[in-house]
Amino acid sequence: MKKKQAQPSADAESPDLFAVIELGSSSVRMAVAQSVKDGGFETLDSLQQTVALGKDVFSRGPIGHDTIEQCVGALRNFQTALREYGVVHAPQIRVVATSALREASNREAVLDRIYIATGLDVELIDEAEVNRFTYLAVHPSIESRPRLQESSVLAMEVGGGSTEYLLMKGGEVLSSGTFRLGALRLRESLNEQRFPVGQARDTMVSYIRDSIEPLKRIVQQHPSVRLLALGGDIRFAATLLRARWDRRELTQLAVKDLAELTGRALDLSVEETVRLHRLTFPDAETLGPALLCYVEIARMLRQKRISAGRANLRPGILADMARRNPWSDSFKKQ
């Protein structure tokens, strides 16, 4: 567990601190933040524990008993850390779940088990909420860069079970949506059909192109679109391609370089990826398929470069919690 600064004592209550916990497809993640002036926040700590919720859902439908208990264990560990920070009251903690738990055939039983074991209420956030949080997360980065502010920006995050997109210009949302296109979903589908490596890649490309075809028609209505890629897989790729990347800033990746990296990642087995890059097994499973999604999206848009950033769902939710009135008049209208 890596701490970014000293914690308050376990007996202290810290009303200016708050946290978000995300139950994702391959892991449970938590971010702890502190309110700062002008309605902003500073992230103090980030924790992650591997829990393969999506692997169960995308291959079988229900989440297995062992996986449920792993999830409960992760949440209890996070609660211990939160008590040390003095984050103990329900309004200070927001627990959300996305596509994996939302699609689980036994989701009600899972939610009940989590509540009984931890006392935490889990929100199954829908696509509209995900897009709103994405807006809150990426808008500051776009607003501070005149070239992006003047362009149409397509912000996309390829997750384990779905891909969210947000098309914006000048702070205005032009279009938003979600595709049932996810890196872990792709991997599980291929594992079930047992394709040879070469055929598997062709199958993934075909599936990706079919999935994003509706987006192509939307984007064609807006010239000079710039692609902003979000998510852990593209951030990891950026660290490999840009050794000196300051993660607080956006970085530019050449699509050609990203395609070459993607090809190498897809040539490796999951076990080889774990050893080579020192990734967790779930992160190694999603790396190649996720990067392939970004490459195919960039090619569809005829982009030579992709912007990559650190914004994701959790900072968006933290921004939502930090502001007293996150629904600005302009965003309500959108």
C-alpha positions as CSV (number, residue, x, y, z in Angstrom):
1,M,0.0,0.0,0.0
2,K,1.6,3.2,-1.1
3,K,0.8,6.4,0.8
4,K,1.3,9.8,-0.8
5,Q,1.4,11.6,2.6
6,A,1.2,10.9,6.3
7,Q,-2.2,9.7,7.5
8,P,-4.2,11.3,10.3
9,S,-4.5,9.3,13.5
10,A,-7.1,6.5,13.6
11,D,-9.1,8.4,16.2
12,A,-9.5,11.6,14.2
13,E,-12.5,12.3,12.1
14,S,-11.7,14.3,8.9
15,P,-14.8,15.9,7.3
16,D,-12.7,17.4,4.6
17,L,-11.5,13.9,3.4
18,F,-13.6,11.7,1.2
19,A,-13.1,8.5,-0.9
20,V,-14.5,6.7,-3.9
21,I,-14.3,2.9,-4.3
22,E,-14.8,1.5,-7.8
23,L,-15.8,-2.2,-8.4
24,G,-14.4,-2.7,-11.9
25,S,-14.1,-5.7,-14.2
26,S,-10.7,-6.8,-13.1
27,S,-10.0,-5.0,-9.8
28,V,-11.4,-3.0,-6.9
29,R,-9.8,0.5,-6.7
30,M,-10.0,3.2,-4.2
31,A,-8.9,6.9,-4.2
32,V,-8.8,9.1,-1.1
33,A,-9.0,12.8,-1.5
34,Q,-9.1,16.1,0.5
35,S,-11.1,19.2,-0.3
36,V,-9.2,22.3,-1.3
37,K,-10.4,25.8,-1.9
38,D,-12.6,26.7,-4.9
39,G,-14.4,23.4,-4.8
40,G,-11.4,21.3,-5.9
41,F,-9.6,18.3,-4.4
42,E,-6.2,16.8,-4.0
43,T,-5.8,13.0,-4.2
44,L,-3.9,11.7,-1.2
45,D,-3.8,7.9,-1.8
46,S,-4.7,5.3,-4.4
47,L,-5.2,1.6,-3.6
48,Q,-5.9,-1.4,-5.8
49,Q,-6.7,-5.1,-5.3
50,T,-7.2,-7.6,-8.0
51,V,-10.8,-9.1,-8.1
52,A,-11.9,-10.8,-11.3
53,L,-15.6,-9.8,-11.3
54,G,-15.7,-9.4,-15.1
55,K,-14.0,-12.7,-15.8
56,D,-16.9,-14.5,-14.0
57,V,-19.6,-12.4,-15.6
58,F,-18.4,-12.4,-19.2
59,S,-17.7,-16.1,-19.2
60,R,-20.5,-17.5,-17.1
61,G,-23.0,-14.9,-16.1
62,P,-23.0,-15.0,-12.3
63,I,-20.2,-14.0,-10.0
64,G,-18.8,-17.0,-8.2
65,H,-18.7,-17.4,-4.4
66,D,-14.9,-17.2,-4.2
67,T,-14.9,-14.0,-6.3
68,I,-17.6,-12.4,-4.1
69,E,-15.6,-13.2,-1.0
70,Q,-12.4,-11.7,-2.6
71,C,-14.4,-8.5,-3.3
72,V,-15.6,-8.4,0.3
73,G,-12.1,-8.9,1.6
74,A,-10.8,-6.1,-0.6
75,L,-13.5,-3.7,0.7
76,R,-12.7,-4.6,4.3
77,N,-9.0,-3.9,3.7
78,F,-10.0,-0.5,2.2
79,Q,-12.3,0.2,5.2
80,T,-9.3,-0.3,7.5
81,A,-7.3,2.2,5.5
82,L,-10.2,4.7,5.6
83,R,-10.5,4.4,9.3
84,E,-6.9,5.4,9.6
85,Y,-7.7,8.5,7.5
86,G,-10.7,9.3,9.6
87,V,-13.1,8.7,6.7
88,V,-15.8,6.8,8.6
89,H,-19.2,8.3,7.7
90,A,-21.4,7.3,4.8
91,P,-21.5,10.7,3.1
92,Q,-17.6,10.6,2.9
93,I,-17.5,7.3,1.0
94,R,-19.0,6.5,-2.4
95,V,-18.9,2.9,-3.7
96,V,-19.7,2.5,-7.4
97,A,-19.8,-0.5,-9.8
98,T,-19.9,-0.5,-13.6
99,S,-20.6,-3.0,-16.4
100,A,-19.3,-6.2,-14.7
101,L,-21.5,-6.1,-11.6
102,R,-24.3,-4.4,-13.5
103,E,-24.5,-7.3,-15.9
104,A,-24.0,-10.1,-13.3
105,S,-27.0,-12.4,-13.2
106,N,-26.7,-12.6,-9.4
107,R,-26.0,-8.9,-8.8
108,E,-28.7,-8.5,-6.1
109,A,-27.2,-11.3,-4.1
110,V,-23.7,-9.8,-4.5
111,L,-24.9,-6.4,-3.4
112,D,-26.7,-7.9,-0.4
113,R,-23.5,-9.9,0.6
114,I,-21.4,-6.7,0.4
115,Y,-23.8,-4.7,2.5
116,I,-24.1,-7.4,5.2
117,A,-20.4,-7.9,5.4
118,T,-19.2,-4.3,5.1
119,G,-22.2,-2.0,5.6
120,L,-21.4,-0.3,2.2
121,D,-24.1,0.6,-0.3
122,V,-22.9,0.0,-3.9
123,E,-24.3,2.2,-6.6
124,L,-24.7,0.5,-10.0
125,I,-24.0,3.6,-12.1
126,D,-25.6,3.7,-15.5
127,E,-24.1,4.9,-18.8
128,A,-25.3,8.5,-18.4
129,E,-23.6,8.8,-15.0
130,V,-20.4,7.3,-16.3
131,N,-20.4,9.9,-19.1
132,R,-21.1,12.8,-16.6
133,F,-18.1,11.7,-14.4
134,T,-15.9,11.4,-17.5
135,Y,-16.8,15.0,-18.4
136,L,-15.9,16.2,-14.8
137,A,-12.6,14.3,-15.0
138,V,-11.4,15.5,-18.5
139,H,-12.9,19.0,-18.8
140,P,-10.1,20.7,-16.7
141,S,-7.4,19.2,-19.0
142,I,-9.2,20.3,-22.1
143,E,-10.0,23.7,-20.8
144,S,-6.4,24.4,-19.9
145,R,-5.2,23.6,-23.5
146,P,-6.3,26.2,-26.1
147,R,-5.7,23.8,-29.0
148,L,-7.9,21.2,-27.5
149,Q,-10.4,23.8,-26.4
150,E,-10.8,24.9,-30.1
151,S,-11.1,21.4,-31.5
152,S,-13.6,18.7,-31.2
153,V,-12.3,16.2,-28.7
154,L,-13.3,12.5,-28.6
155,A,-12.5,11.2,-25.1
156,M,-12.6,7.4,-24.9
157,E,-11.9,4.9,-22.2
158,V,-11.7,1.2,-23.1
159,G,-12.7,-0.7,-19.9
160,G,-12.9,-4.4,-19.2
161,G,-16.5,-4.7,-20.2
162,S,-17.4,-1.6,-22.1
163,T,-16.1,1.5,-23.9
164,E,-17.4,4.9,-23.1
165,Y,-17.0,7.9,-25.3
166,L,-17.6,11.7,-24.9
167,L,-17.5,14.0,-27.9
168,M,-16.9,17.6,-26.8
169,K,-16.1,21.0,-28.2
170,G,-15.4,24.2,-26.2
171,G,-16.8,22.6,-23.1
172,E,-20.0,21.5,-24.8
173,V,-21.0,17.9,-25.0
174,L,-21.9,17.1,-28.6
175,S,-22.5,13.3,-28.2
176,S,-21.9,10.6,-25.6
177,G,-22.5,6.9,-25.4
178,T,-21.3,3.4,-24.5
179,F,-20.4,0.3,-26.5
180,R,-20.4,-3.3,-25.4
181,L,-16.7,-3.4,-26.3
182,G,-14.3,-4.2,-23.5
183,A,-10.8,-5.6,-23.3
184,L,-11.7,-8.4,-20.9
185,R,-15.0,-9.2,-22.7
186,L,-12.9,-9.6,-25.9
187,R,-10.4,-11.8,-24.2
188,E,-13.0,-14.1,-22.6
189,S,-14.8,-14.4,-26.0
190,L,-11.6,-15.5,-27.7
191,N,-10.7,-17.9,-24.9
192,E,-14.1,-19.6,-25.3
193,Q,-13.6,-20.1,-29.0
194,R,-9.9,-21.1,-28.8
195,F,-8.8,-19.3,-31.9
196,P,-5.1,-19.5,-33.1
197,V,-3.1,-16.4,-32.4
198,G,-3.3,-15.0,-35.9
199,Q,-7.0,-15.7,-36.3
200,A,-7.7,-14.3,-32.9
201,R,-6.3,-10.9,-33.8
202,D,-8.2,-10.7,-37.0
203,T,-11.4,-11.7,-35.2
204,M,-10.8,-8.9,-32.6
205,V,-10.2,-6.3,-35.3
206,S,-13.4,-7.3,-37.1
207,Y,-15.4,-7.1,-33.8
208,I,-13.9,-3.8,-32.9
209,R,-14.6,-2.2,-36.2
210,D,-18.2,-3.5,-36.2
211,S,-18.7,-2.2,-32.7
212,I,-17.5,1.4,-33.4
213,E,-19.1,1.8,-36.8
214,P,-22.0,3.9,-35.3
215,L,-19.3,6.2,-33.8
216,K,-17.8,6.7,-37.2
217,R,-21.0,8.2,-38.5
218,I,-21.3,10.5,-35.5
219,V,-17.7,11.8,-35.7
220,Q,-17.9,12.4,-39.5
221,Q,-20.2,15.3,-38.7
222,H,-17.4,17.1,-36.8
223,P,-14.2,18.0,-38.6
224,S,-10.8,18.1,-36.9
225,V,-11.6,15.6,-34.2
226,R,-8.7,14.9,-31.7
227,L,-8.7,11.6,-29.9
228,L,-8.1,11.6,-26.1
229,A,-7.5,8.1,-24.8
230,L,-8.2,7.4,-21.1
231,G,-7.8,4.3,-18.9
232,G,-5.0,2.2,-17.3
233,D,-3.9,0.3,-20.4
234,I,-3.2,3.4,-22.5
235,R,-1.5,5.0,-19.5
236,F,0.8,2.0,-19.2
237,A,1.5,2.2,-22.9
238,A,2.4,5.8,-22.5
239,T,5.0,5.0,-19.8
240,L,6.6,2.5,-22.2
241,L,6.6,4.9,-25.2
242,R,7.3,8.1,-23.2
243,A,9.8,7.3,-20.5
244,R,9.8,10.8,-19.1
245,W,6.1,11.3,-19.2
246,D,4.7,13.5,-16.3
247,R,1.5,11.7,-15.5
248,R,-0.1,15.0,-14.4
249,E,0.0,16.1,-18.0
250,L,-1.4,14.9,-21.3
251,T,1.1,13.2,-23.6
252,Q,1.1,12.6,-27.4
253,L,1.6,9.0,-28.8
254,A,2.2,8.3,-32.4
255,V,-0.4,5.8,-33.7
256,K,2.4,4.0,-35.6
257,D,4.4,3.5,-32.4
258,L,1.3,2.4,-30.4
259,A,0.4,-0.1,-33.2
260,E,3.8,-1.6,-33.0
261,L,3.6,-1.9,-29.2
262,T,0.1,-3.4,-29.5
263,G,1.4,-6.1,-32.0
264,R,4.2,-7.1,-29.6
265,A,1.7,-7.3,-26.7
266,L,-0.7,-9.5,-28.7
267,D,2.2,-11.8,-29.7
268,L,2.9,-12.6,-26.0
269,S,0.9,-15.0,-23.8
270,V,-0.6,-13.5,-20.7
271,E,2.0,-15.3,-18.6
272,E,4.8,-13.8,-20.7
273,T,3.3,-10.3,-20.4
274,V,3.2,-10.7,-16.6
275,R,6.9,-11.6,-16.5
276,L,8.0,-9.0,-19.0
277,H,6.1,-6.0,-17.7
278,R,5.6,-7.1,-14.1
279,L,1.9,-6.6,-14.4
280,T,-0.8,-8.4,-12.4
281,F,-2.5,-11.2,-14.3
282,P,-5.7,-9.3,-14.9
283,D,-3.8,-6.2,-16.2
284,A,-1.8,-8.5,-18.5
285,E,-5.0,-10.0,-19.9
286,T,-6.5,-6.7,-20.9
287,L,-3.4,-4.9,-22.2
288,G,-3.2,-6.2,-25.8
289,P,-7.0,-6.1,-26.5
290,A,-7.4,-2.7,-25.0
291,L,-4.5,-1.2,-27.0
292,L,-5.9,-2.8,-30.2
293,C,-9.2,-1.0,-29.5
294,Y,-7.4,2.4,-29.3
295,V,-5.4,1.7,-32.4
296,E,-8.5,0.8,-34.5
297,I,-10.4,3.8,-33.2
298,A,-7.5,6.1,-34.2
299,R,-7.3,4.5,-37.6
300,M,-11.0,4.9,-38.1
301,L,-10.6,8.6,-37.3
302,R,-7.5,8.8,-39.5
303,Q,-5.4,10.1,-36.6
304,K,-1.6,10.0,-36.6
305,R,-1.3,10.9,-33.0
306,I,-3.3,10.1,-29.8
307,S,-3.4,12.2,-26.7
308,A,-3.3,10.1,-23.5
309,G,-4.2,11.3,-20.0
310,R,-4.7,10.1,-16.5
311,A,-8.3,11.1,-16.1
312,N,-10.7,8.3,-15.4
313,L,-13.9,7.5,-13.5
314,R,-12.6,8.0,-10.0
315,P,-11.3,11.6,-10.4
316,G,-14.6,12.4,-12.0
317,I,-16.5,11.1,-9.0
318,L,-14.2,12.8,-6.6
319,A,-14.8,16.1,-8.4
320,D,-18.5,15.4,-8.1
321,M,-18.1,14.9,-4.3
322,A,-15.9,17.9,-3.8
323,R,-18.3,20.4,-5.4
324,R,-21.4,21.5,-3.7
325,N,-23.2,22.1,-7.1
326,P,-21.4,20.0,-9.7
327,W,-24.4,20.3,-12.1
328,S,-23.6,23.7,-13.7
329,D,-26.3,25.3,-15.7
330,S,-24.5,24.6,-19.0
331,F,-24.0,21.0,-18.1
332,K,-27.7,20.6,-17.0
333,K,-28.7,21.8,-20.4
334,Q,-26.4,19.4,-22.2
